[in-house]
Amino acid sequence: MTPHLRPAERDDYDRIIGVVDDWWGRPISVILPRLFLDHFHRTSLVAEDGDGLAGFLIGLHSPSMPDAAYIHFVGVAPRARRGGLARRLYQRFFGLAAAEGRTKVKAITSPQNQRSIAFHTAMGFTVTGPVADYDGPATDRVVFERELTLP
């Protein structure tokens, strides 16, 4: 069954936070506090299939950079991987951002996350870095940016 995409709701937080550590195979939930769905559920997405939560994208339209949108966190259930769901989530977010006049989307990842770097490259993002100390001392990040075409 192809997962159905819908806008996220505040109440989705408990479902999402309940699976992220399992989906990643390590503790990762600390970088996804509730505030993201409390304040940015309108610009975030949830994917559901017959088995429940299949994926999600937590994104926002920057209040400080009116031309930018930012993807903070994306997850796809192990059972739903390799089927294009992450691509669909990104493309839907691109459409939401462009509809609001945003002309670029940004994201970051750790330099060790080679799958993320490859995915973002395949999605048309430019890759910068690793940028030393991006998130504080000894916390390097790879920075992604993709230009959007407005409708």
One Martini backbone bead per residue (centre of mass of N, CA, C, O) as a GRO file, in nm:
protein
  151
    1MET     BB    1   0.095   0.037   0.024
    2THR     BB    2   0.060   0.362  -0.031
    3PRO     BB    3   0.140   0.624   0.129
    4HIS     BB    4  -0.018   0.875   0.306
    5LEU     BB    5  -0.028   1.222   0.285
    6ARG     BB    6  -0.006   1.469   0.555
    7PRO     BB    7  -0.057   1.688   0.772
    8ALA     BB    8   0.046   1.769   1.057
    9GLU     BB    9   0.003   1.721   1.410
   10ARG     BB   10   0.046   1.763   1.732
   11ASP     BB   11  -0.041   1.456   1.808
   12ASP     BB   12   0.204   1.315   1.648
   13TYR     BB   13   0.442   1.318   1.842
   14ASP     BB   14   0.408   1.052   2.005
   15ARG     BB   15   0.443   0.864   1.761
   16ILE     BB   16   0.720   0.961   1.669
   17ILE     BB   17   0.889   0.942   1.939
   18GLY     BB   18   0.822   0.625   1.966
   19VAL     BB   19   1.025   0.546   1.690
   20VAL     BB   20   1.304   0.681   1.629
   21ASP     BB   21   1.506   0.501   1.780
   22ASP     BB   22   1.433   0.242   1.626
   23TRP     BB   23   1.480   0.343   1.334
   24TRP     BB   24   1.795   0.419   1.405
   25GLY     BB   25   1.931   0.239   1.647
   26ARG     BB   26   1.928   0.508   1.828
   27PRO     BB   27   1.964   0.786   2.007
   28ILE     BB   28   1.752   1.078   1.870
   29SER     BB   29   1.511   1.233   2.021
   30VAL     BB   30   1.662   1.492   2.131
   31ILE     BB   31   1.626   1.647   1.829
   32LEU     BB   32   1.288   1.618   1.895
   33PRO     BB   33   1.104   1.835   2.007
   34ARG     BB   34   0.778   1.931   2.055
   35LEU     BB   35   0.793   2.221   1.930
   36PHE     BB   36   0.775   2.140   1.629
   37LEU     BB   37   0.464   2.054   1.646
   38ASP     BB   38   0.348   2.301   1.788
   39HIS     BB   39   0.478   2.522   1.558
   40PHE     BB   40   0.522   2.315   1.269
   41HIS     BB   41   0.277   2.138   1.156
   42ARG     BB   42   0.195   2.293   0.890
   43THR     BB   43   0.509   2.216   0.767
   44SER     BB   44   0.441   1.920   0.817
   45LEU     BB   45   0.467   1.554   0.779
   46VAL     BB   46   0.263   1.257   0.717
   47ALA     BB   47   0.291   0.897   0.691
   48GLU     BB   48   0.047   0.647   0.589
   49ASP     BB   49  -0.053   0.313   0.645
   50GLY     BB   50  -0.186   0.006   0.727
   51ASP     BB   51   0.043   0.015   0.983
   52GLY     BB   52   0.072   0.331   0.993
   53LEU     BB   53   0.350   0.475   1.054
   54ALA     BB   54   0.589   0.557   0.781
   55GLY     BB   55   0.634   0.879   0.813
   56PHE     BB   56   0.832   1.196   0.822
   57LEU     BB   57   0.829   1.568   0.826
   58ILE     BB   58   1.027   1.830   0.963
   59GLY     BB   59   0.923   2.163   0.895
   60LEU     BB   60   1.010   2.508   0.792
   61HIS     BB   61   0.943   2.850   0.784
   62SER     BB   62   1.136   3.105   0.799
   63PRO     BB   63   1.119   3.394   1.002
   64SER     BB   64   1.416   3.525   0.913
   65MET     BB   65   1.397   3.384   0.612
   66PRO     BB   66   1.172   3.449   0.359
   67ASP     BB   67   1.323   3.239   0.137
   68ALA     BB   68   1.317   3.004   0.359
   69ALA     BB   69   1.354   2.657   0.423
   70TYR     BB   70   1.338   2.379   0.671
   71ILE     BB   71   1.486   2.061   0.736
   72HIS     BB   72   1.507   1.876   1.036
   73PHE     BB   73   1.328   1.596   1.001
   74VAL     BB   74   1.353   1.248   0.888
   75GLY     BB   75   1.129   0.958   0.858
   76VAL     BB   76   1.149   0.597   0.791
   77ALA     BB   77   1.028   0.311   0.795
   78PRO     BB   78   1.173   0.017   0.738
   79ARG     BB   79   0.922  -0.101   0.568
   80ALA     BB   80   0.934   0.188   0.370
   81ARG     BB   81   1.190   0.148   0.236
   82ARG     BB   82   1.282   0.192  -0.102
   83GLY     BB   83   0.992   0.356  -0.218
   84GLY     BB   84   1.006   0.694  -0.213
   85LEU     BB   85   0.908   0.848   0.044
   86ALA     BB   86   1.118   1.067   0.097
   87ARG     BB   87   1.079   1.205  -0.175
   88ARG     BB   88   0.781   1.276  -0.135
   89LEU     BB   89   0.818   1.451   0.113
   90TYR     BB   90   1.003   1.659  -0.016
   91GLN     BB   91   0.823   1.743  -0.254
   92ARG     BB   92   0.592   1.847  -0.080
   93PHE     BB   93   0.759   2.058   0.070
   94PHE     BB   94   0.843   2.220  -0.174
   95GLY     BB   95   0.553   2.304  -0.246
   96LEU     BB   96   0.489   2.456   0.015
   97ALA     BB   97   0.722   2.658  -0.003
   98ALA     BB   98   0.660   2.780  -0.283
   99ALA     BB   99   0.365   2.875  -0.213
  100GLU     BB  100   0.520   3.083   0.008
  101GLY     BB  101   0.788   3.200  -0.158
  102ARG     BB  102   1.006   2.998  -0.147
  103THR     BB  103   1.355   2.947  -0.287
  104LYS     BB  104   1.466   2.767  -0.039
  105VAL     BB  105   1.633   2.473   0.093
  106LYS     BB  106   1.733   2.346   0.411
  107ALA     BB  107   2.004   2.144   0.561
  108ILE     BB  108   2.138   1.890   0.788
  109THR     BB  109   2.435   1.693   0.882
  110SER     BB  110   2.642   1.455   0.947
  111PRO     BB  111   2.940   1.341   0.819
  112GLN     BB  112   2.861   1.027   0.875
  113ASN     BB  113   2.595   1.061   0.686
  114GLN     BB  114   2.604   0.921   0.384
  115ARG     BB  115   2.307   0.874   0.308
  116SER     BB  116   2.218   1.169   0.331
  117ILE     BB  117   2.415   1.290   0.131
  118ALA     BB  118   2.320   1.123  -0.112
  119PHE     BB  119   2.025   1.206  -0.109
  120HIS     BB  120   2.059   1.515  -0.136
  121THR     BB  121   2.211   1.505  -0.398
  122ALA     BB  122   1.982   1.357  -0.560
  123MET     BB  123   1.777   1.612  -0.484
  124GLY     BB  124   1.967   1.885  -0.557
  125PHE     BB  125   2.170   1.950  -0.353
  126THR     BB  126   2.395   2.134  -0.207
  127VAL     BB  127   2.731   2.080  -0.075
  128THR     BB  128   2.863   2.167   0.251
  129GLY     BB  129   3.152   2.030   0.358
  130PRO     BB  130   3.246   2.025   0.643
  131VAL     BB  131   3.149   2.230   0.916
  132ALA     BB  132   3.314   2.363   1.154
  133ASP     BB  133   3.139   2.410   1.444
  134TYR     BB  134   2.834   2.457   1.369
  135ASP     BB  135   2.720   2.315   1.664
  136GLY     BB  136   2.984   2.366   1.790
  137PRO     BB  137   3.220   2.226   1.948
  138ALA     BB  138   3.290   1.945   1.761
  139THR     BB  139   3.020   2.012   1.560
  140ASP     BB  140   2.984   1.900   1.271
  141ARG     BB  141   2.853   1.992   0.936
  142VAL     BB  142   2.637   1.936   0.674
  143VAL     BB  143   2.531   2.148   0.408
  144PHE     BB  144   2.212   2.223   0.262
  145GLU     BB  145   2.096   2.335  -0.075
  146ARG     BB  146   1.784   2.435  -0.247
  147GLU     BB  147   1.636   2.531  -0.523
  148LEU     BB  148   1.335   2.693  -0.618
  149THR     BB  149   1.038   2.683  -0.804
  150LEU     BB  150   0.801   2.885  -0.873
  151PRO     BB  151   0.457   2.875  -0.964
   0.00000   0.00000   0.00000
